[in-house]
């Protein structure tokens, strides 16, 4: 029989046990909650990618190509940033563009950031391929720059899913470089080639060729840059707006580009070249009356000082059969990207305070290296308004800056060069007599099969 004191002790032990059990359950619950919070934080960090803080750094590295243009621009930016943050060392490394593409792919595919730079220059035609394939490898710059301060057409290449990953840099805005003295010899003036369509321009070009013996253009049969420019002038590209679906059949501006290309190539008024240097040489020798290309070609034109005063720049021709075609397009161009590696915060600060906002830097870039950026506030500076004696006193930078605002925004997608390789073959077939619709249909089938 249990004594009274035994009952009392039992009740006390039972109560103590219940309290201990209650305390244990509370402790376990807290531990589980802590684990969940840790796991949640880990998951958020992984999914957030470039939202994860990367900290400050005393040294950053930048990769780019072209010492006379992009590297020169970086050195100007480096000088400007040194006045703001002299404690940060900025290393500028020059690589060929293809080498940069290869190194980025190798680094991203390996899953390690070792050896990668803090900032890298990427061509606009290639940027979506990188952003969509490796989104976590790029740092979100949405809070570092004001995207609306840049030319609207550049934002399609530099943003993804509502986030701004690139700092738009140089403008590839196009124009029609033309020899005014050759026009005059054929009875034309500069006004005769302003705001015209391609059919009218070719008509004038043929007459200039008859009168002067000078070729309309110097063209490489394997270079479809002209077709690219014509397509974008009407707001279309090789792919649909999703950036993935090949858009060749039913793409009227692209079809017009093919037709115009053939009309020029078969006119007997074209100088054929096989590479860039031959094309520049033919222009500098005075054998060619015009060149439709990006504004970055100005330096090559001006390389022949004896032609000063004989050149002008007119708006890009439109397409007669396409209603929404405009007198503005783009060829080339690139933008700056901050990689999601240690020191990304400092790299973003460098970009924000130089190419992202420094109006004076852009004035310097225009004056010293002829780089017309796409930062809209810079266009109001004095450097953009200066006349150029080489171009007969024309303020060509002002014109190019104004045309930049009108360039249609298109989605370059993931496969510009892959599809163009297919189009180059079909262009040759078309030049050799193949029906245009059939050539485009065959290109569509190949693109749908090969481009994923």
C-alpha positions, 0 to 999 in steps of 0.5 A, spaced: 500 500 500 502 506 498 503 511 504 501 518 504 508 521 503 509 516 497 503 519 494 505 526 495 512 524 492 509 521 486 505 527 484 511 532 485 515 527 480 509 527 475 508 534 475 516 535 474 516 530 469 510 534 465 514 540 466 520 537 463 516 534 457 513 541 456 520 544 456 523 539 451 517 540 446 518 547 446 526 547 445 525 542 440 520 546 436 525 552 437 530 548 434 526 546 428 524 553 427 531 555 427 533 550 422 527 552 417 530 559 418 537 557 416 534 553 410 530 558 408 535 563 408 540 558 404 534 557 399 533 565 398 541 566 397 541 561 392 535 563 388 536 571 389 543 570 386 545 577 384 541 580 390 546 576 395 551 581 398 558 581 395 561 586 399 566 592 397 573 591 394 579 595 394 581 592 387 577 590 381 578 587 374 575 589 367 575 585 361 574 589 354 576 589 347 579 594 342 584 598 345 582 605 340 575 605 343 573 600 348 579 600 352 580 608 351 573 609 354 575 605 360 581 609 361 577 615 361 572 612 366 578 610 370 581 617 371 574 619 373 573 614 378 579 615 381 577 622 383 571 619 387 574 613 390 582 613 389 583 607 394 580 602 389 585 599 384 582 598 377 585 593 372 583 593 365 585 587 361 584 587 353 582 581 350 579 579 343 571 579 343 571 572 341 576 570 347 572 574 352 566 569 350 570 563 350 572 565 357 566 567 360 562 560 357 568 556 360 568 560 367 560 559 367 560 552 365 565 550 370 561 553 376 567 557 379 568 564 379 575 564 379 579 567 374 573 571 372 573 579 372 568 584 376 566 587 369 566 585 362 564 588 356 559 584 352 556 585 345 548 586 345 547 581 340 550 576 345 548 579 351 541 575 352 544 568 350 549 569 357 543 573 361 538 567 360 543 561 360 547 564 366 542 569 370 545 568 377 552 570 374 550 577 373 549 582 378 542 586 378 544 593 377 537 596 377 538 600 383 545 602 381 543 606 374 536 609 372 535 605 366 530 610 363 536 615 362 539 610 356 536 609 349 530 605 349 532 600 344 538 598 348 534 596 354 532 590 350 539 587 350 541 589 357 535 587 361 531 580 363 525 579 367 524 586 369 531 587 372 537 591 369 543 587 368 547 591 363 549 599 363 548 600 356 554 603 352 556 605 345 551 607 340 551 603 334 546 608 331 547 608 323 547 613 318 548 614 310 555 616 310 556 619 303 561 623 298 557 630 297 562 631 291 560 625 287 553 627 288 554 634 285 558 631 279 552 627 278 547 633 279 545 631 286 545 635 292 545 632 299 538 634 300 536 629 295 539 623 299 535 625 306 529 622 308 529 617 302 527 610 301 532 604 299 529 604 292 530 611 291 537 611 294 539 605 289 536 609 283 541 615 285 547 611 286 546 608 279 546 615 276 552 617 280 556 610 278 554 612 271 557 619 271 563 618 276 565 611 275 564 610 283 561 604 286 555 605 290 558 601 296 563 596 298 560 590 300 562 583 302 557 577 300 558 574 306 556 580 311 549 581 312 550 587 316 546 591 311 540 586 312 540 586 319 540 594 319 534 594 314 530 589 319 531 593 325 529 599 322 522 596 321 522 593 328 523 586 326 529 581 327 531 574 326 527 571 331 520 573 334 519 577 340 520 571 345 527 571 342 527 564 341 522 562 335 526 563 328 522 569 324 524 568 317 518 566 313 513 572 314 518 577 316 517 582 310 522 587 312 527 581 312 525 579 305 525 586 303 532 586 306 534 580 301 531 584 295 535 590 296 541 586 298 541 583 291 539 589 287 545 592 290 550 586 289 547 585 281 547 592 279 554 592 277 555 598 281 558 595 287 565 594 289 566 587 292 570 586 298 572 580 302 574 583 309 573 589 313 580 592 311 579 591 303 572 595 305 575 601 308 581 601 303 576 602 297 573 608 301 579 611 303 582 611 296 575 614 293 573 608 289 566 608 293 560 614 294 557 611 300 557 607 306 551 605 310 553 603 317 554 605 324 557 611 327 563 608 329 565 608 322 567 615 323 574 614 325 575 610 319 572 615 314 576 621 317 583 616 317 584 619 310 585 627 311 585 629 304 577 627 303 576 633 309 570 637 307 567 632 302 563 627 306 556 628 309 552 623 313 544 623 311 539 619 315 538 611 314 533 610 308 527 607 309 523 601 306 518 603 301 513 597 302 513 597 309 509 602 313 513 602 320 520 603 317 524 609 320 530 613 318 534 610 324 537 603 325 543 600 329 549 596 327 553 593 333 554 596 340 555 593 346 554 594 354 557 593 361 556 587 365 558 586 373 559 579 374 556 576 381 563 575 384 566 578 390 567 585 389 561 586 385 558 592 390 564 596 388 564 594 381 557 596 381 559 603 384 564 604 379 559 603 373 554 607 377 558 613 377 562 613 371 558 610 365 552 610 369 551 617 370 557 622 368 555 627 363 562 630 363 565 623 362 561 622 355 563 629 353 570 627 354 569 620 350 566 624 344 571 629 344 577 624 345 575 617 341 569 619 338 564 614 342 557 616 342 554 613 348 547 612 349 546 616 356 541 621 354 543 626 358 549 627 355 546 629 348 545 636 351 552 637 352 557 642 348 561 636 345 555 633 342 553 640 338 560 641 335 560 642 328 565 637 324 569 641 318 571 634 315 563 633 314 563 640 311 561 643 318 555 638 319 554 637 327 554 629 325 554 627 333 548 631 334 544 628 328 547 621 330 544 622 337 537 624 335 537 618 330 538 614 336 532 616 340 528 613 334 531 606 333 526 601 334 527 596 340 527 589 338 529 582 341 536 580 339 534 573 342 539 568 343 541 566 336 543 572 332 549 569 329 547 562 328 541 564 324 545 569 320 550 563 318 544 559 315 541 566 312 548 567 309 548 560 305 541 562 303 543 569 300 548 566 296 543 561 293 538 567 292 544 571 288 545 565 284 538 565 282 534 561 287 527 564 288 527 568 294 520 565 298 523 558 297 530 561 300 527 564 306 522 558 307 528 553 307 532 558 312 526 557 316 526 550 316 533 550 318 533 555 323 527 551 326 531 544 326 538 547 328 536 553 333 534 551 340 
